[in-house]
């Protein structure tokens, strides 16, 4: 009885450990040194050489001919840093919406933008995301691909994340792509709530600021 009990105890422990190990997934936490952006992805995904100057990360997942790829591009963009954070929604709809995606897809061949959504999120900020299909020519080989893409203009950086696969395999990778994109975070650059609105210096004659001069403690400009 003791040996039988010991056998079942060891068997149960072995099964528990096996199930526990199978349930665990190993992930790699990647950080872009200059911007501070972080992203998590399975450690089975392989990093590849960047293919354009703005691309800071390219990772490829192991597959049976599906060719799933995710890229992160970061570009300096100071156009909207003057606006308080409360204008983030308006900035997103102006800077990264349908016109932006049309321009972005221009470097692909025979593209079709299926859908564009405003008011989404990437990292800690507002974003636009789009679904698109396109042809990618590499010499005599043409790939038909489908992608999900997010773009966010946070402080002075434009972040674009694109995950794609061969067109016929996209649905198999959609959940994986979304999981990788969801893991992205930005380095905190400003408080999400503004302390006031900027004055229209060109449209108003006088603006008053607190100063230790003048009879009322203010000075006009």
C-alpha positions as protocol buffer text, in pm:
chain_id: "A"
residue {
  index: 1
  type: UNK
  ca { x: 0 y: 0 z: 0 }
}
residue {
  index: 2
  type: UNK
  ca { x: 284 y: 237 z: 85 }
}
residue {
  index: 3
  type: UNK
  ca { x: 458 y: 176 z: -248 }
}
residue {
  index: 4
  type: UNK
  ca { x: 129 y: 221 z: -437 }
}
residue {
  index: 5
  type: UNK
  ca { x: 59 y: 544 z: -254 }
}
residue {
  index: 6
  type: UNK
  ca { x: 412 y: 668 z: -323 }
}
residue {
  index: 7
  type: UNK
  ca { x: 373 y: 579 z: -693 }
}
residue {
  index: 8
  type: UNK
  ca { x: 48 y: 774 z: -727 }
}
residue {
  index: 9
  type: UNK
  ca { x: 195 y: 1068 z: -533 }
}
residue {
  index: 10
  type: UNK
  ca { x: 497 y: 1087 z: -764 }
}
residue {
  index: 11
  type: UNK
  ca { x: 278 y: 1041 z: -1071 }
}
residue {
  index: 12
  type: UNK
  ca { x: 47 y: 1324 z: -962 }
}
residue {
  index: 13
  type: UNK
  ca { x: 345 y: 1551 z: -894 }
}
residue {
  index: 14
  type: UNK
  ca { x: 494 y: 1475 z: -1235 }
}
residue {
  index: 15
  type: UNK
  ca { x: 165 y: 1550 z: -1411 }
}
residue {
  index: 16
  type: UNK
  ca { x: 122 y: 1873 z: -1215 }
}
residue {
  index: 17
  type: UNK
  ca { x: 472 y: 1993 z: -1304 }
}
residue {
  index: 18
  type: UNK
  ca { x: 424 y: 1900 z: -1670 }
}
residue {
  index: 19
  type: UNK
  ca { x: 93 y: 2086 z: -1694 }
}
residue {
  index: 20
  type: UNK
  ca { x: 237 y: 2384 z: -1511 }
}
residue {
  index: 21
  type: UNK
  ca { x: 537 y: 2403 z: -1744 }
}
residue {
  index: 22
  type: UNK
  ca { x: 314 y: 2367 z: -2050 }
}
residue {
  index: 23
  type: UNK
  ca { x: 96 y: 2653 z: -1929 }
}
residue {
  index: 24
  type: UNK
  ca { x: 391 y: 2886 z: -1888 }
}
residue {
  index: 25
  type: UNK
  ca { x: 505 y: 3097 z: -2178 }
}
residue {
  index: 26
  type: UNK
  ca { x: 839 y: 3274 z: -2193 }
}
residue {
  index: 27
  type: UNK
  ca { x: 832 y: 3635 z: -2309 }
}
residue {
  index: 28
  type: UNK
  ca { x: 1096 y: 3889 z: -2394 }
}
residue {
  index: 29
  type: UNK
  ca { x: 1066 y: 4248 z: -2270 }
}
residue {
  index: 30
  type: UNK
  ca { x: 1223 y: 4483 z: -2522 }
}
residue {
  index: 31
  type: UNK
  ca { x: 1301 y: 4851 z: -2463 }
}
residue {
  index: 32
  type: UNK
  ca { x: 1401 y: 5108 z: -2722 }
}
residue {
  index: 33
  type: UNK
  ca { x: 1690 y: 5297 z: -2568 }
}
residue {
  index: 34
  type: UNK
  ca { x: 1628 y: 5643 z: -2715 }
}
residue {
  index: 35
  type: UNK
  ca { x: 1250 y: 5682 z: -2673 }
}
residue {
  index: 36
  type: UNK
  ca { x: 1193 y: 5447 z: -2379 }
}
residue {
  index: 37
  type: UNK
  ca { x: 917 y: 5254 z: -2560 }
}
residue {
  index: 38
  type: UNK
  ca { x: 872 y: 4901 z: -2426 }
}
residue {
  index: 39
  type: UNK
  ca { x: 708 y: 4597 z: -2583 }
}
residue {
  index: 40
  type: UNK
  ca { x: 666 y: 4233 z: -2483 }
}
residue {
  index: 41
  type: UNK
  ca { x: 662 y: 3943 z: -2728 }
}
residue {
  index: 42
  type: UNK
  ca { x: 716 y: 3563 z: -2714 }
}
residue {
  index: 43
  type: UNK
  ca { x: 1082 y: 3470 z: -2698 }
}
residue {
  index: 44
  type: UNK
  ca { x: 1030 y: 3236 z: -2992 }
}
residue {
  index: 45
  type: UNK
  ca { x: 992 y: 3540 z: -3217 }
}
residue {
  index: 46
  type: UNK
  ca { x: 1316 y: 3636 z: -3390 }
}
residue {
  index: 47
  type: UNK
  ca { x: 1453 y: 3989 z: -3436 }
}
residue {
  index: 48
  type: UNK
  ca { x: 1558 y: 4083 z: -3787 }
}
residue {
  index: 49
  type: UNK
  ca { x: 1758 y: 4364 z: -3944 }
}
residue {
  index: 50
  type: UNK
  ca { x: 1578 y: 4697 z: -3982 }
}
residue {
  index: 51
  type: UNK
  ca { x: 1465 y: 4780 z: -4334 }
}
residue {
  index: 52
  type: UNK
  ca { x: 1426 y: 5158 z: -4315 }
}
residue {
  index: 53
  type: UNK
  ca { x: 1577 y: 5439 z: -4103 }
}
residue {
  index: 54
  type: UNK
  ca { x: 1266 y: 5490 z: -3884 }
}
residue {
  index: 55
  type: UNK
  ca { x: 1229 y: 5121 z: -3804 }
}
residue {
  index: 56
  type: UNK
  ca { x: 1360 y: 5041 z: -3455 }
}
residue {
  index: 57
  type: UNK
  ca { x: 1231 y: 4683 z: -3427 }
}
residue {
  index: 58
  type: UNK
  ca { x: 1134 y: 4403 z: -3664 }
}
residue {
  index: 59
  type: UNK
  ca { x: 1030 y: 4065 z: -3523 }
}
residue {
  index: 60
  type: UNK
  ca { x: 918 y: 3753 z: -3706 }
}
residue {
  index: 61
  type: UNK
  ca { x: 719 y: 3468 z: -3552 }
}
residue {
  index: 62
  type: UNK
  ca { x: 789 y: 3103 z: -3633 }
}
residue {
  index: 63
  type: UNK
  ca { x: 525 y: 2968 z: -3868 }
}
residue {
  index: 64
  type: UNK
  ca { x: 458 y: 2724 z: -4146 }
}
residue {
  index: 65
  type: UNK
  ca { x: 473 y: 2970 z: -4434 }
}
residue {
  index: 66
  type: UNK
  ca { x: 243 y: 3237 z: -4283 }
}
residue {
  index: 67
  type: UNK
  ca { x: 525 y: 3494 z: -4258 }
}
residue {
  index: 68
  type: UNK
  ca { x: 393 y: 3691 z: -3954 }
}
residue {
  index: 69
  type: UNK
  ca { x: 592 y: 4010 z: -3895 }
}
residue {
  index: 70
  type: UNK
  ca { x: 562 y: 4304 z: -3655 }
}
residue {
  index: 71
  type: UNK
  ca { x: 754 y: 4629 z: -3690 }
}
residue {
  index: 72
  type: UNK
  ca { x: 788 y: 4941 z: -3474 }
}
residue {
  index: 73
  type: UNK
  ca { x: 876 y: 5275 z: -3633 }
}
residue {
  index: 74
  type: UNK
  ca { x: 955 y: 5590 z: -3435 }
}
residue {
  index: 75
  type: UNK
  ca { x: 989 y: 5935 z: -3591 }
}
residue {
  index: 76
  type: UNK
  ca { x: 1058 y: 6272 z: -3429 }
}
residue {
  index: 77
  type: UNK
  ca { x: 755 y: 6499 z: -3471 }
}
residue {
  index: 78
  type: UNK
  ca { x: 738 y: 6834 z: -3290 }
}
residue {
  index: 79
  type: UNK
  ca { x: 442 y: 6984 z: -3475 }
}
residue {
  index: 80
  type: UNK
  ca { x: 190 y: 6959 z: -3191 }
}
residue {
  index: 81
  type: UNK
  ca { x: 402 y: 6986 z: -2875 }
}
residue {
  index: 82
  type: UNK
  ca { x: 269 y: 7339 z: -2813 }
}
residue {
  index: 83
  type: UNK
  ca { x: -81 y: 7205 z: -2742 }
}
residue {
  index: 84
  type: UNK
  ca { x: -184 y: 7095 z: -2390 }
}
residue {
  index: 85
  type: UNK
  ca { x: -263 y: 6728 z: -2334 }
}
residue {
  index: 86
  type: UNK
  ca { x: -637 y: 6800 z: -2333 }
}
residue {
  index: 87
  type: UNK
  ca { x: -610 y: 6857 z: -2709 }
}
residue {
  index: 88
  type: UNK
  ca { x: -481 y: 6505 z: -2764 }
}
residue {
  index: 89
  type: UNK
  ca { x: -799 y: 6379 z: -2928 }
}
residue {
  index: 90
  type: UNK
  ca { x: -807 y: 6667 z: -3178 }
}
residue {
  index: 91
  type: UNK
  ca { x: -436 y: 6622 z: -3252 }
}
residue {
  index: 92
  type: UNK
  ca { x: -485 y: 6251 z: -3316 }
}
residue {
  index: 93
  type: UNK
  ca { x: -773 y: 6309 z: -3558 }
}
residue {
  index: 94
  type: UNK
  ca { x: -572 y: 6576 z: -3740 }
}
residue {
  index: 95
  type: UNK
  ca { x: -228 y: 6417 z: -3750 }
}
residue {
  index: 96
  type: UNK
  ca { x: -292 y: 6041 z: -3761 }
}
residue {
  index: 97
  type: UNK
  ca { x: -618 y: 5957 z: -3930 }
}
residue {
  index: 98
  type: UNK
  ca { x: -727 y: 5869 z: -4285 }
}
residue {
  index: 99
  type: UNK
  ca { x: -487 y: 6108 z: -4469 }
}
residue {
  index: 100
  type: UNK
  ca { x: -199 y: 5976 z: -4260 }
}
residue {
  index: 101
  type: UNK
  ca { x: -275 y: 5613 z: -4344 }
}
residue {
  index: 102
  type: UNK
  ca { x: -307 y: 5691 z: -4713 }
}
residue {
  index: 103
  type: UNK
  ca { x: 36 y: 5850 z: -4708 }
}
residue {
  index: 104
  type: UNK
  ca { x: 183 y: 5569 z: -4499 }
}
residue {
  index: 105
  type: UNK
  ca { x: 54 y: 5297 z: -4732 }
}
residue {
  index: 106
  type: UNK
  ca { x: 201 y: 5479 z: -5031 }
}
residue {
  index: 107
  type: UNK
  ca { x: 528 y: 5289 z: -4993 }
}
residue {
  index: 108
  type: UNK
  ca { x: 344 y: 4962 z: -5060 }
}
residue {
  index: 109
  type: UNK
  ca { x: 216 y: 4835 z: -5394 }
}
residue {
  index: 110
  type: UNK
  ca { x: -152 y: 4805 z: -5482 }
}
residue {
  index: 111
  type: UNK
  ca { x: -281 y: 4872 z: -5132 }
}
residue {
  index: 112
  type: UNK
  ca { x: -638 y: 4880 z: -5002 }
}
residue {
  index: 113
  type: UNK
  ca { x: -725 y: 5043 z: -4669 }
}
residue {
  index: 114
  type: UNK
  ca { x: -1017 y: 4840 z: -4538 }
}
residue {
  index: 115
  type: UNK
  ca { x: -1106 y: 5037 z: -4224 }
}
residue {
  index: 116
  type: UNK
  ca { x: -971 y: 5324 z: -4013 }
}
residue {
  index: 117
  type: UNK
  ca { x: -1071 y: 5386 z: -3651 }
}
residue {
  index: 118
  type: UNK
  ca { x: -1008 y: 5704 z: -3451 }
}
residue {
  index: 119
  type: UNK
  ca { x: -1013 y: 5731 z: -3074 }
}
residue {
  index: 120
  type: UNK
  ca { x: -817 y: 5412 z: -3009 }
}
residue {
  index: 121
  type: UNK
  ca { x: -515 y: 5380 z: -2783 }
}
residue {
  index: 122
  type: UNK
  ca { x: -151 y: 5277 z: -2809 }
}
residue {
  index: 123
  type: UNK
  ca { x: 72 y: 5266 z: -2507 }
}
residue {
  index: 124
  type: UNK
  ca { x: -42 y: 5544 z: -2274 }
}
residue {
  index: 125
  type: UNK
  ca { x: -185 y: 5769 z: -2545 }
}
residue {
  index: 126
  type: UNK
  ca { x: -451 y: 5816 z: -2810 }
}
residue {
  index: 127
  type: UNK
  ca { x: -411 y: 5644 z: -3145 }
}
residue {
  index: 128
  type: UNK
  ca { x: -564 y: 5561 z: -3478 }
}
residue {
  index: 129
  type: UNK
  ca { x: -563 y: 5210 z: -3613 }
}
residue {
  index: 130
  type: UNK
  ca { x: -630 y: 5065 z: -3954 }
}
residue {
  index: 131
  type: UNK
  ca { x: -669 y: 4739 z: -4141 }
}
residue {
  index: 132
  type: UNK
  ca { x: -514 y: 4719 z: -4484 }
}
residue {
  index: 133
  type: UNK
  ca { x: -420 y: 4476 z: -4760 }
}
residue {
  index: 134
  type: UNK
  ca { x: -130 y: 4525 z: -4997 }
}
residue {
  index: 135
  type: UNK
  ca { x: 110 y: 4361 z: -5239 }
}
residue {
  index: 136
  type: UNK
  ca { x: 477 y: 4343 z: -5150 }
}
residue {
  index: 137
  type: UNK
  ca { x: 720 y: 4285 z: -5435 }
}
residue {
  index: 138
  type: UNK
  ca { x: 1061 y: 4135 z: -5369 }
}
residue {
  index: 139
  type: UNK
  ca { x: 1234 y: 4079 z: -5700 }
}
residue {
  index: 140
  type: UNK
  ca { x: 1016 y: 3844 z: -5901 }
}
residue {
  index: 141
  type: UNK
  ca { x: 819 y: 3735 z: -5594 }
}
residue {
  index: 142
  type: UNK
  ca { x: 493 y: 3907 z: -5494 }
}
residue {
  index: 143
  type: UNK
  ca { x: 333 y: 3861 z: -5152 }
}
residue {
  index: 144
  type: UNK
  ca { x: -29 y: 3946 z: -5082 }
}
residue {
  index: 145
  type: UNK
  ca { x: -39 y: 4059 z: -4720 }
}
residue {
  index: 146
  type: UNK
  ca { x: -290 y: 4185 z: -4466 }
}
residue {
  index: 147
  type: UNK
  ca { x: -200 y: 4412 z: -4174 }
}
residue {
  index: 148
  type: UNK
  ca { x: -327 y: 4575 z: -3858 }
}
residue {
  index: 149
  type: UNK
  ca { x: -156 y: 4907 z: -3784 }
}
residue {
  index: 150
  type: UNK
  ca { x: -160 y: 5157 z: -3497 }
}
residue {
  index: 151
  type: UNK
  ca { x: -23 y: 5512 z: -3498 }
}
residue {
  index: 152
  type: UNK
  ca { x: 9 y: 5751 z: -3203 }
}
residue {
  index: 153
  type: UNK
  ca { x: 162 y: 6097 z: -3180 }
}
residue {
  index: 154
  type: UNK
  ca { x: 275 y: 6123 z: -2818 }
}
residue {
  index: 155
  type: UNK
  ca { x: 461 y: 6438 z: -2716 }
}
residue {
  index: 156
  type: UNK
  ca { x: 738 y: 6474 z: -2979 }
}
residue {
  index: 157
  type: UNK
  ca { x: 739 y: 6121 z: -3121 }
}
residue {
  index: 158
  type: UNK
  ca { x: 526 y: 5950 z: -3385 }
}
residue {
  index: 159
  type: UNK
  ca { x: 493 y: 5578 z: -3307 }
}
residue {
  index: 160
  type: UNK
  ca { x: 371 y: 5337 z: -3576 }
}
residue {
  index: 161
  type: UNK
  ca { x: 325 y: 4967 z: -3511 }
}
residue {
  index: 162
  type: UNK
  ca { x: 242 y: 4733 z: -3796 }
}
residue {
  index: 163
  type: UNK
  ca { x: 176 y: 4360 z: -3774 }
}
residue {
  index: 164
  type: UNK
  ca { x: 108 y: 4162 z: -4090 }
}
residue {
  index: 165
  type: UNK
  ca { x: 105 y: 3815 z: -4240 }
}
residue {
  index: 166
  type: UNK
  ca { x: 29 y: 3658 z: -4572 }
}
residue {
  index: 167
  type: UNK
  ca { x: -331 y: 3738 z: -4656 }
}
residue {
  index: 168
  type: UNK
  ca { x: -466 y: 3383 z: -4626 }
}
residue {
  index: 169
  type: UNK
  ca { x: -317 y: 3339 z: -4276 }
}
residue {
  index: 170
  type: UNK
  ca { x: -411 y: 3668 z: -4110 }
}
residue {
  index: 171
  type: UNK
  ca { x: -700 y: 3539 z: -3900 }
}
residue {
  index: 172
  type: UNK
  ca { x: -471 y: 3281 z: -3740 }
}
residue {
  index: 173
  type: UNK
  ca { x: -240 y: 3557 z: -3621 }
}
residue {
  index: 174
  type: UNK
  ca { x: -483 y: 3837 z: -3538 }
}
residue {
  index: 175
  type: UNK
  ca { x: -499 y: 3755 z: -3164 }
}
residue {
  index: 176
  type: UNK
  ca { x: -119 y: 3724 z: -3142 }
}
residue {
  index: 177
  type: UNK
  ca { x: -72 y: 4058 z: -3317 }
}
residue {
  index: 178
  type: UNK
  ca { x: -316 y: 4234 z: -3086 }
}
residue {
  index: 179
  type: UNK
  ca { x: -145 y: 4084 z: -2780 }
}
residue {
  index: 180
  type: UNK
  ca { x: 194 y: 4218 z: -2890 }
}
residue {
  index: 181
  type: UNK
  ca { x: 53 y: 4563 z: -2973 }
}
residue {
  index: 182
  type: UNK
  ca { x: -136 y: 4578 z: -2643 }
}
residue {
  index: 183
  type: UNK
  ca { x: 188 y: 4523 z: -2449 }
}
residue {
  index: 184
  type: UNK
  ca { x: 340 y: 4848 z: -2580 }
}
residue {
  index: 185
  type: UNK
  ca { x: 400 y: 5134 z: -2339 }
}
residue {
  index: 186
  type: UNK
  ca { x: 561 y: 5475 z: -2377 }
}
residue {
  index: 187
  type: UNK
  ca { x: 793 y: 5661 z: -2145 }
}
residue {
  index: 188
  type: UNK
  ca { x: 581 y: 5914 z: -1957 }
}
residue {
  index: 189
  type: UNK
  ca { x: 654 y: 6259 z: -2099 }
}
residue {
  index: 190
  type: UNK
  ca { x: 384 y: 6487 z: -1959 }
}
residue {
  index: 191
  type: UNK
  ca { x: 85 y: 6486 z: -1731 }
}
residue {
  index: 192
  type: UNK
  ca { x: -238 y: 6385 z: -1900 }
}
residue {
  index: 193
  type: UNK
  ca { x: -425 y: 6689 z: -1765 }
}
residue {
  index: 194
  type: UNK
  ca { x: -336 y: 7041 z: -1869 }
}
residue {
  index: 195
  type: UNK
  ca { x: -318 y: 7330 z: -1624 }
}
residue {
  index: 196
  type: UNK
  ca { x: -465 y: 7583 z: -1868 }
}
residue {
  index: 197
  type: UNK
  ca { x: -503 y: 7688 z: -2229 }
}
residue {
  index: 198
  type: UNK
  ca { x: -248 y: 7877 z: -2430 }
}
residue {
  index: 199
  type: UNK
  ca { x: -339 y: 8235 z: -2511 }
}
residue {
  index: 200
  type: UNK
  ca { x: -396 y: 8360 z: -2863 }
}
residue {
  index: 201
  type: UNK
  ca { x: -113 y: 8613 z: -2861 }
}
residue {
  index: 202
  type: UNK
  ca { x: -170 y: 8721 z: -3220 }
}
residue {
  index: 203
  type: UNK
  ca { x: -545 y: 8771 z: -3191 }
}
residue {
  index: 204
  type: UNK
  ca { x: -570 y: 8968 z: -2867 }
}
residue {
  index: 205
  type: UNK
  ca { x: -432 y: 9312 z: -2795 }
}
residue {
  index: 206
  type: UNK
  ca { x: -318 y: 9266 z: -2436 }
}
residue {
  index: 207
  type: UNK
  ca { x: -231 y: 8967 z: -2225 }
}
residue {
  index: 208
  type: UNK
  ca { x: -174 y: 8999 z: -1849 }
}
residue {
  index: 209
  type: UNK
  ca { x: 75 y: 8793 z: -1652 }
}
residue {
  index: 210
  type: UNK
  ca { x: 153 y: 8793 z: -1284 }
}
residue {
  index: 211
  type: UNK
  ca { x: 465 y: 8993 z: -1205 }
}
residue {
  index: 212
  type: UNK
  ca { x: 609 y: 9182 z: -911 }
}
residue {
  index: 213
  type: UNK
  ca { x: 578 y: 9513 z: -1100 }
}
residue {
  index: 214
  type: UNK
  ca { x: 290 y: 9749 z: -1153 }
}
residue {
  index: 215
  type: UNK
  ca { x: 32 y: 9884 z: -905 }
}
residue {
  index: 216
  type: UNK
  ca { x: -181 y: 9568 z: -921 }
}
residue {
  index: 217
  type: UNK
  ca { x: 99 y: 9315 z: -930 }
}
residue {
  index: 218
  type: UNK
  ca { x: 54 y: 9235 z: -1299 }
}
residue {
  index: 219
  type: UNK
  ca { x: 214 y: 9343 z: -1622 }
}
residue {
  index: 220
  type: UNK
  ca { x: 61 y: 9364 z: -1968 }
}
residue {
  index: 221
  type: UNK
  ca { x: 212 y: 9260 z: -2300 }
}
